[in-house]
Amino acid sequence: MKSEETKPESLLVQWQTCVEMANSVSQRRDTMNNLFTTLNLAVIAGVTFSWNLKSLFILAIGIIVCIIWLYFIRNYKLLNAEKFAVINSMEKQLPYQPFNTEWEKLKKNPKYKDTTKLESIIPKTFIVLYTVAIVTIILMRIQEAI
């Protein structure tokens, strides 16, 4: 068993590893958001080339992609929350708690907005756009039939 002198060093190494893992999750989250944004831009491009009934299928796929995207955002939020809970509990044993201090200051800042809420605006906007496009195509087809 290690002596009490090495315990703080061991805790610091574990804390650093957890912080690196949290950063890695954030990078994966950014990559995921870029992938879904690209997929949605491809959906929009596909629809603009074939503005007809076939576009309804493409738009429906776009809505499904956005719903999956929202689930990924939620899951990454939960994963990050748990990772930071571990980091924050470890910090309580350290002489200074940078993440706890930062979080407390952020919560008091009225200009701070939750990243997950901001992040979820993009897929929700795509869903609204796709829904409007679906309704527009259907109304155009109905009008043509009259």
N, C-alpha and C positions, 0 to 999 in steps of 0.2 A: 504494500500500500504506500502511496506517495505521502510525503510529509505535508503539513499544513502550509508550508511556504510555497509549494508548487500549485496548490489549489486555485488561487486567484489567477495564476498564469494559465492553467488548464481551462478555467471558466472563460477567460479572455479569448483563448483560441477557439473555444466552442462558440462563443458569441460572434466572433469574426466569421466563422464558417456559416452560421445562421444568417448573418447579414449578406454574405456573398450569395447564399441560396435565395434569399429574398430578392436580391438584385437580378439573379438569373430568371426568376419567375416574372419579374417586371419586363425583362427583355423578351421572354417568350410571349408575354401578353402583347407587347408592341408588335411583334412579328405576326401574331394571330390577327390583330386588328388590321395590319397592312394586307394580309391575305384576304380577309373578308371584304375589305374596301375594294381590292382589285376584282374579286368575284362579282361584287355589285356593279362596278363600272362595266364589267363584261356583260352583265345582264342588260344594263342600259344600252350599251352599244348594240347588242343583239336585237333589242326591241326597236331601236331607231331604224334598223335596216329592214325590218319586216313588220311594220305597223299594221297588223291584221289580226285575225283570230288566233293564228299560231303564236302571236305575241302573248296571249293570255297564259299559255303554258309557261313561257319563259318568265313572265311576271310572277306567276304562282311559285315558281322555283325560287325567284328572288325573295319573295316573302318568307319562304321556308328557310332559306339561307340566313336571312336576318333574324329569324326566331332562334335558330341554332347559335348565331353570333351572340344574341342576348344571353343565352344559357352559358356560353363560354365566359362572357364578361362577369356574370354572376358567380360562376365557379372560381374564376381567378380572384374575385373580390374575397370570397370565403377563404381561399387558400392563403392569400396575402394577410387577411385578418388573423388567421391562426399562426402564421409565421411570425407576425409582429407581436402577437400575444406571447409567444415563446421568447422572442428577443427582449421584449419589455420585462418579462419576469426574470430573465437572466440579468438584465441591467440593474435590477434592484440590489444585486449583490456586488455591483461595480461602484467605484467611487463617483463616477459621473454617468448620467443616463441621457445620452444625446437624443435617442429616438423618442423617449418619453417627453423630454423637454421640448423637442421640435413639435411633437403632436399637440401638446398643451398650448403652445403658442399659436399653432395653426387653427385650432378650434376656436380660439379667441379672436382671430382675424376675420372680420365680416366679408372680406374679399375672397377668402378661401372657399372654393366649391369642391365638393366630393368628386374625385376623378371618375369614379364609376358612373355617377349620374351624368357627367359631361360626356363620357365615353359612350354611354348608351343612347345619346341623342342621335348619333349618326345612323345606327341601324333602324331606329324608330322613324327617322326622316325618310330613309329609303322605303320603309313599309308604307308610309303615307304617300310617297311618290308613286309607288307601284299600285296602290289602291286607286289613286286618282287616275292613273293610266288605264287600269282595268275598267273602271267606270266609264271613262272617255271612249274607249274602244267599243264597249257594249252599247253605249248611247249612239255612237256613230253608226253602228250596224243596225240598230233599231230605226234610226232616222232614214237610213238608206232603204230599208225594207218598206217604209211608209210611202 
